[in-house]
Structures are given as structure tokens and as C-alpha cells.
Amino acid sequence: MSLRCYTLHMSFSVTRPTGNKSEQYAQLLEQARALLHGEHDRIANAANFAALVWYALPDINWCGFYFFDGRELVVGPFQGKPACVRIALGRGVCGTAAATGQVQCVADVHAFAGHIACDADSRSEIVVPLVHDGALLGVWDVDSPLPNRFDETDVAGMQALCAVFLGSLSSTTQTEAAA
């Protein structure tokens, strides 16, 4: 099954990636580049990005953005059950990724000290900090109902996907977002 989207400038088709995990991420990267090409609005791109990943990746129950407002992380576009709205820096998996600038790949969220359980069904999580023009923009967060769902291939794939998202943003978009 594929989803076709028509815009003023292009036609875009979403298909579920096939092959091994590395091949799936390569296909997903191509789709993300095509989907975000020519658009620089942070919210529009975040919404489409979250929908693309939600549709493409198996065994996830939440994916989305938390954007940094200068004090804390605030939920942005996502797919899944309703989420925690605000997360303090250094708190939970998302806050830890934002505070340390390090990807957090957690095999068992129940073993992570200070884990924030927005969805009791989540068992594993990966969070990528988003830094744009040298400043913290927020984090990209993906949860799974399966323990040990994410591995080093997912870390590399998610980092590459996030680079595509960050590359789609213009300097004026970042400046406006920080205001």
C-alpha cells in the first residue's frame, strides 16, 4: 500500500520500506528527503516527518518531537497516544538526551532511573537530541511496546533521519522558533 501526496511542486509517494533494517533506513531516508524537499516550516516538516516514520517503521507505539522553548521541552507534532506536554531538561529519557546532547537508546524504560511513563505500553525508547545552528532545538523521540526494539542500526538510522529534518529548516525558521 502506498500513500500519494500532491503539492504545488511535486508528487510524493510513501511506501513501507523493505529488506533488512539498514536497507529500510536507506529507503526511509530517501522518502524523508523527498517529503521535506523545498519546505522550510518547522511545524509542517515535523508533522510530516512524524507521520512518515509512524507509517514506515514496525513495532513502534509513539514517535514525535519535543521542542525546547528556552526553559523546557514542549510536545510538538507526533503520532501515537496523547503525550506528556512538558518535560524538564535532565528528566526522563527525553530530558536526559536534551541535557547531555547524547542519543539515548534504552532497551528497558522501566530500568531507566526517572523514566516518565506517558504510555504504560512503552518498553523501549530511542531519543535523538536536535541541535540546529549550534542551539538545542529539541529532541526526536520514538517508543516501542517491545523491549530491546532499538539497536545501533536504529541509532544510526534515526540520527541520519534527524539530519534530514534539521537540514530542511532555514535559518529564519530557527530564528522565529527561538523568539
Secondary structure, 3 states (H helix, E strand, C coil): CEEEEECCCCEEEEECCCCCHHHHHHHHHHHHHHHHCCCCCHHHHHHHHHHHHHHHCCCCCEEEEEEECCCEEEEEEEEECCCCCEEECCCHHHHHHHHHCCCEEECCHHHCCCCCCCCCCCCEEEEEEEEECCEEEEEEEEEECCCCCCCHHHHHHHHHHHHHHHHCCCHHHHHHHHC
